Amino acid sequence: MFEILLFGIIQGIFEWLPISSQGNLALLMVGFSGMVANDAIRLSIFLHTGTLLSVLVYFRKDVASLLKKLKGYRPDYTERNCLLTFLLVSTLVTGVVGFMLFSYVTATEIAGTAFLGLVGIALMATGILQKFSKGREDRMQLNIKDSLLLGLLQGLSVIPGISRSGITVSGFLLRGYKSDDALRLSFLMSIPAVLAAEIGLGLLGSLPDITIAEVLIGIVTSFFVGILSIHLLIEVAKKTRFWAFCIVMGLLAVVPALIW
């Protein structure tokens, strides 16, 4: 019970930071709790349900505006429809890429130290990408290239250690979006993607090897912690060099694998 509460707290805090909540949770679950790698991946994805609800609450005005635009919606990139079209296309791309990667990762039995090493490499890759990502002052309107590229990048975040927010924010910055727009769009992208992932895992019967009550406790914990921390941590994320944290955490994960 203590471990589930701890995992929920970590998810609720780390989800808003570009340091891979899933990767850091996987490190904790496998390295300190002795959890099987596949169960660690599944549980970390389920815990995103809590922070998904936090995003829905925090961005409720944006979500309500999008829902209103569903009436009379056309799949184009005009000013009225571009955000909805972007979310639909990017989510489809994320689903295809994410499903293939998830199927491969969970079907491959990886030893604990090797798994930690792979997570560490992914964390360092996230940090390096963030380090060299810089936004410009001229904001571009969303287009099909953004949808395909960002959907692909978000799909890669199925790999533990690849931060979903980190890699998508970096992608937006590289595409020329300002930092605040990149952060907002990244979190809006997470809503349909995480929802689809939870539904997919449920249909596949991929519940981790723990009780449903424990999963629910973790989800509720991540939700309340997420609500309390989202505003503060989004502000901190704009000003803090989290790329360095990613690289340090990655090195700490890679060292045991190298020694082994």
Helices and strands as residue ranges (DSSP letters): H 2-14, H 21-31, H 37-58, H 60-68, H 82-107, H 112-131, H 144-156, H 164-174, H 179-203, H 212-239, H 242-259
